[in-house]
């Protein structure tokens, strides 16, 4: 039976991309038989699926995850990187500590499930290695450890534990094979549980839909319910349809059984709740505002087919770590990202494959956005305007989700096409990521610039990054106003550059007269506080005192701070402060003029 899986909401598209990736992986690895090689075909509107292939998907699903998140590969890659460094005698102690931690931590996890005298000896020998002269012994221990962690049963156990806890439980509750009682299952056990919980219900429900559509007698429907009487929804239907005629059954289906929220041509015997999709699902007992036809037991109806598709969502997304917060107050979290667009499914698939590859290379967000925008044809402005990124962090145990939408309107697409590479000069990766993500959310990145400048003042860092951020923010504002004339953009760029130079020249004057770095820092703090508070009077008062003490005339360009004719107050203030902090201007001159 061939069925259509049409694109829709982002979680559906995420699941369809994941299903296609698993199918392609299974086909290439020989997990899916050749007779089913055309069972999943890409259509403009989504995927056409031959249901005969469904029993082969569970094994491909888990083998895909085992390869993608292999603990053995991850730990061995770490050790290989450390070996390159540890061979340098000056770096030996630093990287020896890191190597010991990898072997100790992973070794403990292995010994929790498998007894190994060899591994215990390796852990003990590692404690004795302390000097560079022990290099040969260290390399032997690493080689032996890598052989152990690469054993199939060990890697399988550690990897299952990892992706179930870190990846899948960000998407689902403790259902089926994700339940803690199923932790002892091996690969075959997981495949069997997947088949029983997700594949069989789909096959059963589709058979019922087919029978209801094509049967001319109640006997065929009753026979189907009898054969699968262990399936809970069919138990209820068997009781409800007892002694009913075919016409009465068909009326019951139309009036009593809901259709799926995501695939609305299919019958829904389940609910869209947190156990099915944790990031935006609500527990059935708490879904007071979602009662479907005032039935408290049916908040948001979902079919077994939609439930299966959602199970592939983690594979359809891109998984990466992201630092949240500023400086010391950062928290490292595991995020899932996805590119959503109104284009064909082939383009959605291509863009998300590209997104995943760029994230694996740890490309910054400005590069990712730029490359994805460049791949859209110029005439497809509608597609660009309907292109957006979403990412979420979800913790099922604490019932918490952080969901960010990053929209890409036309003016931003045009900006990224022209100037995305300029953001590379914001040398701090975290500030650059925050700047771009603020912009994509439609928020003013000026708050990122304030924090960046404060960081530069406090830690005496180069201020070229904040200056670039100030200039690029101003360019984005120009694009937002509809300014597409390069001459106009160049004119405002020169004003920002002139303000930066004013700050650098005043710094030079202060340093010559007093030689005090602390005085510059004190002034910078005062100006930044006034700028952040939007207090133009205090900012201008402080500025006048600085110029008077330096015996220099104040530039007319600062009238912008009062009247905002050409530049807004934040741009004027922050460009000047960045220049005031620029103690390495000669080396950075090219970047300032870029």
Buried (B, 14 or more C-beta within 10 A) or exposed (E): EEBEBBBBEBBBBBBBBBBBBBBBBBBEEEBBEEEBEEBBEBBEEBBBBBBBBBBBBBBBBBBBBBEBBBBBBBBBEBBEEBBEBBBEEEBBEEBBEBBBEBBEEBBEBBEEEBEBEEBEEBBEBBEEBEEBEBBEBBEEBBEBBBEBBBBEEBBBBBBBBBBBEEBBBBBBBBBBBBEEEBEEBEBEEBBBBBBEBBBBBBBBBBBBBEBBEEBEEBEEBBEBBEEBEEBEBBEEBBEEBEEBEBEEBBEBBEEEBBBBBBBBEBBBBBBBBBBBBBBBBBEBEEBEEBEBEEEEEBBBBBBBBBBBBBBBBBBBBBBBEBEBEBEEEEEEBBBBBBBBBEBBBEBBBBBBBBBBEBBEEEBBBBBBBBBBBEEBEEEBEEBBBBBBBBBBBBBBEEEEBBEBBBBBBEBBBBBBBBBBEBBBBBEBEBBBBBBBBBBBEEEBBBBBBBBBBBBBBEEEBBBBBBBBBBBBBBBBBBBBEEBEEEEEBEEBBEBBBBBBBBBBBBBBBBBEEEEEEEBBBEBBBBBBBBBBEEBBEBBBEBBEEBBEBBEEEBBEBBBBBEEBEBBBBBBBBBBBBBBBBBBEBEEBEEBBEE
